[in-house]
Amino acid sequence: MNSYSINFTVYILAMIGFIAVALYVYKKTMNCNQIQKNKEYLKVENYMKLSPTKTLYVIQAGSERFLIAGDSSNTTMLAKLNENNKPEINIESDKIDRG
């Protein structure tokens, strides 16, 4: 009975050591600093839920800002925003020639 408890203790300590080594290797191989840098680069400034599955987002990427629509199946960039939170639209390209 005494050898059983010793074997059990050695096995448990070996498994704890294996898990600790696996966690250490995982943390070293994952580039955690890169993830934190991306959080500073991309930022959700504001959002508005239109329905349970549809949402509008204002995203800041560096010095640029975008209006993005997202739902359960896709994500669409609607417009690039200027400093006044208005979309940058080229009005001349939207004119229709009615000749």
C-alpha positions as CSV (number, residue, x, y, z in Angstrom):
1,M,0.0,0.0,0.0
2,N,2.9,2.3,0.8
3,S,4.4,1.9,-2.7
4,Y,1.0,2.7,-4.3
5,S,0.8,6.1,-2.5
6,I,4.4,6.9,-3.5
7,N,3.7,6.0,-7.1
8,F,0.5,8.0,-7.1
9,T,2.4,11.1,-5.6
10,V,5.2,10.8,-8.2
11,Y,2.6,10.5,-11.0
12,I,0.7,13.6,-9.8
13,L,3.8,15.7,-9.4
14,A,5.0,14.6,-12.9
15,M,1.6,15.7,-14.4
16,I,1.7,19.0,-12.6
17,G,5.3,19.5,-13.9
18,F,4.2,18.6,-17.4
19,I,1.3,21.1,-17.3
20,A,3.6,23.9,-15.9
21,V,6.1,23.3,-18.7
22,A,3.4,23.3,-21.3
23,L,2.0,26.6,-20.0
24,Y,5.5,28.1,-20.0
25,V,6.2,27.1,-23.6
26,Y,2.8,28.3,-24.7
27,K,3.4,31.8,-23.1
28,K,6.8,32.0,-24.7
29,T,5.6,31.0,-28.2
30,M,2.5,33.3,-28.2
31,N,3.5,36.9,-28.9
32,C,1.6,38.6,-26.1
33,N,3.3,42.0,-26.8
34,Q,2.0,42.0,-30.4
35,I,-1.6,41.5,-29.1
36,Q,-1.3,44.5,-26.7
37,K,0.2,46.7,-29.5
38,N,-2.8,45.9,-31.7
39,K,-5.2,46.9,-28.9
40,E,-3.6,50.4,-28.9
41,Y,-3.8,50.6,-32.7
42,L,-7.5,49.5,-33.2
43,K,-10.1,51.0,-30.9
44,V,-13.9,50.9,-30.9
45,E,-14.8,54.6,-30.2
46,N,-18.6,54.1,-30.3
47,Y,-21.3,51.7,-31.3
48,M,-25.0,51.6,-31.7
49,K,-27.2,48.4,-31.8
50,L,-29.8,48.6,-34.6
51,S,-31.3,45.2,-33.8
52,P,-30.2,42.1,-31.8
53,T,-27.9,41.0,-34.6
54,K,-27.0,44.3,-36.4
55,T,-24.6,47.0,-35.0
56,L,-22.9,50.1,-36.3
57,Y,-19.3,50.8,-35.1
58,V,-17.0,53.8,-35.2
59,I,-13.5,52.3,-35.3
60,Q,-10.3,54.2,-34.9
61,A,-7.3,52.7,-36.7
62,G,-4.3,54.9,-35.9
63,S,-5.3,58.4,-37.0
64,E,-8.1,57.3,-39.3
65,R,-11.7,56.6,-38.4
66,F,-14.3,54.3,-40.1
67,L,-18.0,53.6,-39.9
68,I,-18.5,49.9,-40.0
69,A,-21.7,47.8,-40.0
70,G,-21.7,44.3,-38.5
71,D,-24.2,41.5,-38.2
72,S,-24.2,37.8,-37.5
73,S,-23.0,36.9,-41.0
74,N,-20.7,39.7,-42.3
75,T,-19.0,43.0,-41.6
76,T,-19.1,45.9,-44.0
77,M,-17.1,49.2,-44.1
78,L,-19.7,51.9,-44.8
79,A,-17.5,55.1,-44.9
80,K,-14.3,56.7,-43.8
81,L,-15.0,59.5,-41.4
82,N,-13.4,62.9,-41.2
83,E,-12.7,65.0,-38.1
84,N,-16.3,66.2,-37.8
85,N,-17.7,62.6,-37.7
86,K,-19.1,63.0,-41.2
87,P,-18.4,60.6,-44.0
88,E,-16.0,61.7,-46.7
89,I,-18.1,61.5,-49.8
90,N,-17.0,62.8,-53.2
91,I,-20.2,64.7,-54.3
92,E,-19.1,65.2,-57.9
93,S,-18.9,61.4,-58.5
94,D,-22.5,61.0,-57.2
95,K,-24.0,63.5,-59.7
96,I,-26.1,62.0,-62.4
97,D,-25.8,63.4,-65.9
98,R,-29.4,63.9,-67.1
99,G,-28.3,65.3,-70.4
